[in-house]
Amino acid sequence: MQQQIPRNMIGDVLKHPIKEAHLQGWIKRKRDFKGTLIWLMRDGSGEIQVVLEEKNIPDKQSFEHARKALMESSVAVSGTLKEDSRAPGGKELHASVVRVIHAGEEFPIGRDLSEEFLLDVRHLWLRAGKMQHGLRASAAVFEGYHTWCKSQGYIEVQAPMFVSGAVEGGNELFEVPYFGKTVNLTQSSQFYLEAYAMALEKVYTVAPSFRAEPSRTRRHLTEFWHAEWETAWSGLDELMDFNEHMIKSIAKHVLEKTPDVLKATGRDPNTLEKVVNTKFQRFTYDEAFEVAQRKFPELKWGDDLQEAHEREITKDFDVPILVHHYPTQLKPFYHRPDPKRPETVLCCDVLAPEGYGEIIGSGERSWDVNELTQRMRNQGLKPEDFGWYVDLRKYGSVPHTGGGLGLARLAVWLYKFDHIRDVVGFPRTMNRVAP
């Protein structure tokens, strides 16, 4: 049996003073000179230049196999490391042993880099540097959210994906057959988190949500990973503090854990340092509306703030802002009206700067059964269709708050990507369900 040589990761090789290395990975690019091959080789941790000189490789057959190997073939190489400022990462490996693990066929991604083609071959395009940066960015944001919630004493819970009713709106539901009847894919785990909060007080989840929205913007998907939380014995002021400190905590996590990704995506770390260290300003809907109306005079009080309006509102800021007290008619029935001004609700949206828009939607929940059921009727809903949810207000109800954060949206802003597709491995949109 052939002895297994301990493997080195490229990322470690580039960072530490290692003299010899055994690498396994893929050929990203190759050049063939007489008697010499130069590869740009990648693995899951980085890229390095590999020099293969025929005179330095005793096994001539393995060298010939290496010469014939096409882009994205998987290979193993062993050799000596040398400093070279011209090489990616400042080092290159001079190989003495090479083995082609799998000689791949001609790679289909060449000159055609159109968006639709790259979506068709997404399973292969994941290997591109830009996609790797996006996936690492997303992973860091997920980790930052988990870290924040656990640091605040929140307990992670799970909710079902098959549900019988709507949370955000009946026209945005995906129906699926279910043993002779029809159910829906969840739009949000909120209702279930509220039930959990009455038991555990502080709960959170990360789970898919599904929205049948006919949207084609750079920040919408039909399936997305939803960070949600609910907090018992909490009001709007505590909620806004939670939102602000959570975003700051995730931004700090991103700065500490992924400086190389930030550099690659063009995000100035000083921008995120300012996010971490600057107090987020808070505005009522009325104040935000006035700013937007100056540019959009057709806008009327009570209209929802769309992407263009949010861009206008945030254009003079380089950190997020919090907008609270939206008109009652804009928010679903579970938002609690402000007792002092019932035409508005006790809610808070967090808007990211630079045109990225809403990243958090949150608010106090109506916790009085009569108020909740009346809000349902006002929106044409039947309380009996939400029986178990109404029950939460009948048996030991308490003031509570909660919210939802699109983790991909947050990653897009933090790392300065152009589109939500840049941070999602296999995005689902109106016209995209494969691969």
VEXSE-635486 format. One record per atom (N, C-alpha, C): x, y, z. Coordinates in steps of 0.2 Angstrom, whole numbers, plus 5000, padded with zeros to 4 digits. Layout:
# VEXSE-635486
XYZ
...
This chain:
# VEXSE-635486
500449945000
500050005000
500450065000
500350114995
500750174995
500650215001
501250245004
501250285010
500950355008
500450375012
500150445011
500650495014
500750545009
501150605011
500750655015
500950685020
500550735024
500450795019
499850815019
499650875014
499750935017
499950985013
499951055015
499451095012
499151145015
498651185012
499051245009
498851275003
499151325000
499151385005
498551405008
498551465012
499051455018
499151405021
499651395026
500351405023
500451375017
501151375014
501351455013
500851495011
500951565009
501151605015
500851585021
500851625027
501451605031
501651545031
502151525036
502851505032
503351505036
504051485033
504151415032
503851385027
503851315025
504351305020
504851255020
505351255015
505151195009
504751145012
504551095007
503751085008
503451065003
502751055003
502451004999
501850975001
501550924997
500850954996
500650974990
500051004988
499550964984
498950974985
498350934981
497850994980
497650994973
497251044971
497051034964
496951094961
496651094954
497151144950
497151134943
497551184939
497051234937
497251294939
496751354937
497051384930
497651394929
497951414923
498551374922
498751374915
499351334914
499751364908
500351364908
500851384902
501351334901
501451314895
501951264893
502451294889
503051294892
503651304888
504051244887
504551244883
504951184881
505351164888
505051104890
505351074896
505151104902
504751154902
504451184908
503751194908
503351174913
502651194914
502651244920
502151294919
502051334925
501251334926
501051314932
500351314934
500251364939
499651394938
499351424944
498851374947
499051354953
498651294956
498251324962
497651294963
497251314968
496951254973
496851274979
496451224983
495951264987
495651244992
495151274995
495351335000
496051345000
496351395004
496651455001
496851444994
497251494991
497451474984
497951514981
498251494975
498951504975
499351464971
500051474971
500351454964
500951484963
501251464956
501651404957
501651354953
501951294953
502451294946
503051274947
503551274942
503751194941
503651164935
503751094934
504251094929
504951084930
505451074925
505551004924
505550984918
505650914916
506250884919
506850924919
507450894922
507450884929
506950914933
506950904940
506450854942
506150824937
505650774939
505850704936
506050664941
506350594938
505850554935
505250554936
504750514933
504450544927
504750534921
504650564915
503850554913
503650494914
502950484912
502450524916
502550534922
502150584926
502150654923
502750674921
502850744918
502450744912
502450694908
502050694901
501250694903
501050664908
500350664910
500150734912
500650764916
500550834918
500550884912
500950874907
500950914901
500250914898
499950854898
499350844894
498650864898
498750874905
498250894909
497950964907
497250964907
496951024905
496751064911
496451124910
496251164916
495751134920
495751134926
495351114931
495451034932
495951004929
496150944931
496450944939
496350884942
496550884949
497250854949
497650874953
498350854953
498650854960
499250824961
499650824967
500350844966
500650884969
501350904968
501750904974
502350894974
502850894980
503450934977
503750974982
504351004980
504551054985
505051104983
505351154987
505051224986
504951264991
504651324990
505151384990
505051424986
505551484985
505151554985
505451604988
505251664988
505251694981
504751724979
504751764972
504151814972
504351874973
503951934973
503451944967
503651914961
503251914955
502651864956
502751814960
502251754960
501651774964
501051754963
500451764967
500651734975
500551784979
500651764986
501451774988
501851784983
502551794985
502951734985
502651674984
503051614984
502851574978
503351524976
503151474971
503451414973
503151354971
503351284972
503751264966
504351234967
504751204962
504651134963
504251094958
504051024960
504650974958
504650924962
505050864960
504650804959
504050804961
503550754961
502850784958
502550754953
501950774951
501550714949
500850714951
500450664949
499750694947
499450674941
498850694939
498350644942
497850674947
497350634950
496850614945
496550664942
496050654937
496150704931
496250684925
496350724919
495650744917
495450804919
494750834917
494750844909
494150844907
493950864900
494050934899
493950954893
494051034892
493551064895
493751114899
493351154904
492851194900
492151194901
491751234897
491751304897
491951334903
491951404904
492551434901
492451474895
493051504892
492851574891
492751594884
492651664883
491951684884
491451644885
490751664886
490751674893
490651734896
490551754903
489951784904
489451774899
488751814900
488451784907
488051824910
487751804916
487351744916
486951744910
486551684910
486951614909
487451624905
487851564904
488151544910
488451594914
488751574920
488251544926
487651564925
487151534929
486951464927
486951454921
486851384918
487451334921
488051364921
488551314923
488851334930
488351354935
488451374941
488851324945
488751264944
489051214948
489851214946
490051234941
490751244939
491051314940
490551364940
490751434941
490951444948
490651404953
490851414960
491651414961
491951384956
492751384957
493051444955
492751494952
493051554950
493151594957
493751634956
493951674962
493351724965
492951754960
492451794963
491951754967
491751704964
491251664968
491551634975
492151614975
492451594981
492451654986
492551714984
492551764989
491851774991
491351764987
490651774989
490451724994
490651664993
490451614997
490851615004
491451645004
491751655010
491451715014
491251765010
490951815013
490251795017
489851755013
489251735016
489351695022
489851655022
490051605028
490251645034
490551705033
490751745038
490151785041
489751805037
489151835040
488651795044
488551735041
488251685045
488551665052
489151655052
489551645058
489451705063
489551765060
489451825064
488851835067
488251815064
487651815067
487551765072
487751705071
487651655076
488051675082
488651705081
489151725087
488751775091
488451825088
488151885091
487551855095
487151815092
486551795096
486751755102
487251705101
487451665107
487751705112
488051765110
488451805115
487851845119
487251845117
486751885120
486251835124
486451775124
486051725128
485451695124
485451705117
484851675113
484951605112
484451565112
484451495110
484251485103
484651445100
484451425093
483851375093
483351385089
482851345088
482651335080
482251285079
482051275072
481351275071
481051295065
480351295064
480251255057
479651235056
479451195050
479451235044
479651205038
479651235032
478951225028
478551175030
477851165028
477451205032
477051245030
476551285034
475851285031
475351305035
474651305033
474451375031
474751425033
474551495032
475151545030
474951605029
475351655027
475651695033
476251725032
476451775037
476551845034
476851845028
476951915025
476451935020
476051885017
475551905012
475351845008
474751835007
474451785003
474651774996
474851834993
475051834986
475751814985
476151794990
476851784989
476951714992
476451664991
476551594994
476751544988
477151504990
477251444985
476851384988
476351364984
475951304986
476251234984
476251184988
476551124987
476051064989
475951014985
475550954987
475850924993
475350904997
475550875004
475050815005
475150755003
474750705005
473950715004
473850734998
473150744996
472850814997
473250855000
473050925001
473550974999
473451035000
473951084998
474251125004
474851135005
475151175010
475651225007
475951265011
476351315008
477051315011
477551335007
478251345010
478251405014
478651405019
478551465024
478851525021
478551575023
478851645021
479351675027
479251645033
479551665039
479451615044
479951615049
479851575055
479551615061
479351675059
479151715065
478651685070
478151665067
477551645072
477851585076
478251545074
478451485078
478951515083
479351565081
479851595086
479451625091
478951655090
478551685095
478251635100
478051575098
477951525102
478451505106
479051495103
479651475107
479851525112
479751595110
479951645115
479551645121
478951625121
478551615127
478751555131
479151515129
479451465133
480251475135
480651505130
481351515131
481551585132
481051635130
481151705131
481651735125
482251705124
482651735119
482851685114
482551685108
482751635103
482851665096
483251615092
483451645086
483451575081
483451595075
483551535070
483851565063
484151515059
484351535053
484051475048
483651495044
483251445040
483051475033
482851435028
482651455022
481951495023
481851545019
481151575018
481051575011
480351575009
480151575002
479651625000
479851664995
479351724993
479251714986
478651714984
478451714977
478351784975
478851824976
478851894973
479051894966
478651934962
478951934955
479451994954
479951984958
480452044958
481152024955
481452074951
482052054947
482552104950
482552124956
483052174958
483652144960
484252174962
484852144963
484852124971
484252134974
484252104981
483752064983
483352034978
482851984979
482951914976
482751864980
482851794978
482151764980
481951714977
481351674979
481451634985
482051614986
482251564992
482851604995
482851615001
483451645004
483451625011
484151625014
484251605021
484051665026
483651655030
483351705034
483551705041
483851755044
484051755051
483451795055
483151755060
482651785063
482751775071
482451825075
482451815082
481851845085
481651825091
481151845095
481351855102
481151905106
481351925112
480751935117
480651895122
480051915127
480251975131
479752005134
479852065138
480352115135
480152135129
480552185125
480152235122
480352295121
479952345117
480452375112
480152425109
480452455103
481152485104
481252515109
481952545111
482452485112
482252435115
482752375116
482852345109
482352345105
482452315099
482952355094
482852415094
483252455090
483952455092
484052445099
484752435101
485052375099
484652315099
484852255097
485052255090
484652285086
484752285079
485452325077
485552375080
486152415079
486752375082
486752355087
487352315090
487452245086
486952215084
487052155080
487452175074
487252225070
487552245064
488252265065
488452295070
489052315072
489552255074
489252205077
489552145079
489752105073
489252095069
489452065063
489952095058
489952165058
490452205054
491152195057
491152195064
491752185067
492052115066
491652065066
491751995065
492051985058
491752015053
491952015046
492652045045
492752105049
493452135048
493952095051
493852055057
494352015060
494451955056
493951925053
494051855051
494151855043
494051905040
494051895032
494451965029
494951985032
495252045029
495452035021
495651975020
495851955013
495351955008
494751935010
494151935006
493952015005
493952055010
493752125010
494252155005
494852145005
495352175000
495152144993
494952084992
494852054985
494252084983
493752104987
493052134984
493052204984
493652234986
493652314985
493352354991
493152314996
492852355002
493452385007
493452445007
493952485012
493752465019
494252435022
494152415029
493952475034
494152535032
494052595036
493252605036
492952585030
492252595030
491852555035
492052495036
491752455041
491952465048
492552495049
492752515056
492352575058
492152615053
491652675055
490952645057
490752585053
490152555055
490152535062
490752505064
490752475071
490752525076
491052585075
491252635080
490752695080
490252695075
489852755074
489152745077
488852785080
488152775082
487652785076
487252735075
486752735070
486252785071
486052835067
485552885068
484852855067
484352875070
483652855070
483152905068
482752885063
482252935060
481552895060
481052945061
480452915060
480252905053
479752875051
479552865044
479352935042
479052975046
478953045044
479553085041
480053075045
480653115043
481053085037
481053015036
481252985030
480853005024
480253005025
479753025020
479853095017
479953135022
480153205019
480753215015
481253175017
481853175013
481753145006
481353095006
481253054999
480753104995
480253134998
479753174994
480153234991
480653254993
480953314990
481153294983
481453234982
481653214975
481053174972
480553144975
480053114972
479353144975
479153204972
478653244974
477953204974
477953154970
477253114969
477153064975
477653054979
477653014985
477153044990
476753004992
476253024997
476352985004
476153025009
476252995016
475852925016
476152875018
475752815019
476052765013
476352795008
476652755003
477252715005
477352655003
477952615005
478552645002
479152645005
479752665003
480152614999
480152624992
480452574988
481252594987
481552544983
482252554983
482552624981
482252654976
482452724974
482352774980
481852764984
481752804989
482252794995
482352734996
482852715001
483552744999
483752734993
484352764991
484452834992
483852874991
483852944992
483952964999
483652925004
483652935011
484352925014
484652875011
485352855014
485952885011
485852925005
486352945001
486952985005
486753015010
487253065014
487553025020
487352955020
487652915026
488152865023
488652845028
489052795026
489052735031
488552745036
488352685040
487552675040
487352625042
486652615042
486252665046
485552665045
485152705049
484552665050
484152685056
483552655058
482952695057
482452665053
481852705052
481352665056
480952705060
480452675064
479752715063
479252685066
478552705066
478352715059
478252665055
477952665048
477252665049
476852695044
476152695044
475852625045
475352615049
475052555051
474852515045
474552545039
474352505033
474952475030
475552495031
476052465027
476352405030
476152385036
476452335040
475852275041
476052215042
475652155043
475252165050
474752125051
474352135057
474652125063
475252085063
475552065070
475952125073
476052185069
476452235071
475952275076
476252295082
475852335087
475752405085
475152435085
475052505084
475352545090
475652605089
475852645094
475252675098
475152655104
474652685108
474552755108
475152795107
475052865107
474952895100
475052855095
474852875088
474752815084
474152785085
473952725082
473952715074
474052775071
474052775063
474752745061
475252735066
475852715065
475952645070
476452605068
476652545072
477352555075
477452515080
478052515084
478552465080
478852485075
479252445070
479952485069
480352445066
481052475064
481352435058
481452475053
481852445048
482552475048
483052435046
483752455046
483952465038
484152525036
484352535029
485052545029
485352505024
486052505023
486252565018
486852595019
487052655015
487252625008
487452675004
487752654997
487252624992
486552634994
486052614989
485852544990
486152504996
485952434997
485252425000
485052475004
484352475006
484252435012
483552415013
483352375019
483752315020
483952305026
484352235028
483952205034
483552245038
483252215043
482552245043
482052205044
481352225046
481152195053
480852235057
480752215064
480252255067
480052235073
479552275077
479252245083
478852285087
478552255092
477952215090
477752155093
477152115091
476552135095
475952135092
475352145095
475252085100
475252105107
475252055112
474552045115
474052095114
473452095117
472952055112
472552005114
472151965109
471652005106
471352055109
470852095106
471152145100
471752175102
472052215097
472252175091
472552115092
472752075087
472252045082
471652025085
471152005081
470852055077
470752115080
470452175076
470952195070
471552185072
472052205066
471952155060
471852095062
471752045057
471152055053
470552075056
469952085053
470052155049
470452205051
470552265047
470852245040
471252195040
471652175034
471252115031
470652105032
470252055029
470451985030
470651975036
470851905038
470451875043
470351815044
469951785049
470351755055
470251785061
470651755067
470651685067
470051645066
470051575066
470551545062
470751575057
471251545052
471951545055
472051575061
472651585064
472551565072
472151505073
471951485079
472551485084
473051445082
473651425087
474051495089
474051535084
474451595084
474051645089
473451645088
472951685093
473051665100
473051595101
473151565107
473751595111
474251615108
474851635111
474651705115
474151735113
473951795117
473451785122
473151725122
472651705127
472951675134
473551655133
473851615139
474551645141
474551695145
475151725148
475551765143
475151805139
475551845134
475951895137
476451915134
476951965137
477152015131
477352075132
477652115127
478252085124
478352085117
478852055114
479052085108
479652075105
479852105099
480252045095
480352065089
480752015084
480852045078
481252015074
481452035067
481751985063
481852005057
482151965052
482752005048
483251965046
483851995043
483951945037
484051975031
484251935025
485051935025
485351875027
486051865028
486451885021
486151865016
486451875009
486451945008
485851985009
485852055008
486452095012
486452065018
486952095023
487652085020
487852025018
488452015015
488652055009
488152065004
488252104998
488452175000
488152205005
488352275007
489052275011
489152225015
489752225019
490352225015
490252175010
490852165005
490852204999
490352244998
490252284992
490252244985
489752194986
489652154979
489052194976
489052174969
488552204965
487852174965
487752114967
487152074966
487152024972
486552014974
486451954979
486651884976
486651884970
486851814967
487651804968
487951854969
488751854970
488851814977
488451814982
488551774988
488151714989
487751694984
487351634985
487651584980
487751524982
487951474978
487551454972
486951434974
486451414969
485751464970
485751524967
485251564968
484551544964
484051554968
483351544965
483051604964
482851614957
482451684956
481851664952
481451714949
480851694945
481051644939
481551654936
481751614930
482351564931
482451554937
483051514938
482951454944
482951394942
482851344947
483351284946
483851294941
484351244940
485051284939
485551254940
485651184943
485551184950
